[in-house]
Amino acid sequence: MKRVGIIGGGVAGLTAGIYLLKSGIPCEIFEKNAMAGGNLTGWRREECVIDNCLHWLTGTRCGTALYALWQDIGMLDENTAIYRAPYFYRSELRGESVALYASMELARREFHAVAPADSREIDRFFDAAEALRDLTCRTGGVSLSIAKRLPTVIRYSCLSLGELAEHFHSPLLRRLITDYIGGDYTALGLLVPYAAFSAGNASLPQGGSPAAAERITERFVSLGGVLHTGCEVRRVVIGGREATGILTADSRYRAFDTVLCACDPEVTYGHLLTGAKRPRVLSEKKELRFSALHAAFSCDKLAISPFGTLVIDAPELQTYGASRLVVREFSHEPTFTPKGKQVVQCMLLQKECESKKWVAYRQDSSFYRRQKDRVGEKMADALLRRFPAAAQSLRLLDVWTPATYRRYFGAPSGAFMPWYMPPHALPCRLPYKVKPYRNVFLVTQWERSPGGLPGAAMAGKRAAERLLKGETVAEKLSIGESFAH
């Protein structure tokens, strides 16, 4: 019976292991960090839980293919409650605000109320979003009514979010459009996840990222999988054109018939297999990745009313490449804080050029620490300008940067999502075969754009199918189930 060694205990590696174990193939996962889960993780600071990953989870609607996949791997089970926020996010600008509500009808009305001069463009936007929402909800073929609305969707594949924003006169609506993930990303990158959210197919599982990672890990172990945490792999051992096993950092050799590299591709090609043929796409797509600066705070629960996800002005952060701060509160997760407290997290997107600066900063630990302290202070200033009632209780819990992601997950510029997707560009694909070796394969969200948690899980499932069935093409999931953050 074949034995499979999996390098990396993130969602991709765990998913591949779970499906292989279900088919009777023994698997061992080697994870260099103390916990499995990869980017799907969280940690504690001062009795508070910080959630690194889940803003929402695509595939929370029963009956979709992703929902079935999440159930297979334990991400969602019969005891997992689902929280559905009232809106995707709300943007504020100079005392005005507007939200992408779960109810598109309500959102459309609010958009018209704040920007009547943009009525035509508003209706086109929501017509496209509704077509995509109905497409994600279908159980059979595409109805005539949906088909008639699809041409309006195609228009947005040719626009970046920045270009789409220019179609609106309202400064507030312009801000809302680019607040999602900047101005360079394809406009479908906003429309598709918002449509999934409105359809009830992009919500939050109870317990957030830490609980979700624990459930998947428990599923892997319960099936008989062997998980080695705190165990870094130094290299894949090659004999001729095949891998014979792996060598861990403690100089132990472990033999395997197949090796799955479920880690960042740069780790695979730059560290584990220095003699492998590097795919051209990894070099061609430089400067098309992104990361973020984050800070987490605690404060008195009564100091800030629940608001979900809010985007506010933060001019003091302009020196870090952006001035719009994404703020999330976690009042829907009472177990994240002691009684009477709540967690507030901030995120400032960083393009690859900015991310690389943070990776370089970390080479000088004292300078890096000072830079992190400055970020925490400036994010606190932005929060207190918006929520002055929190002045007495606001407390910084942690700051993490692209260098943090670089240290934990190996991406050179700290990217936690794969390819940035501009308009007029075909989705990127990374070969899963690691040439010239016959039995070494990539299992990663980087295999196909746009990646994320669904991309990682589907890559893991495809990897198991390939090993079990040869080159059988895995079932393709709909576009509405492919975007996640």
Disulfide bonds with the S-S distance in Angstrom:
none
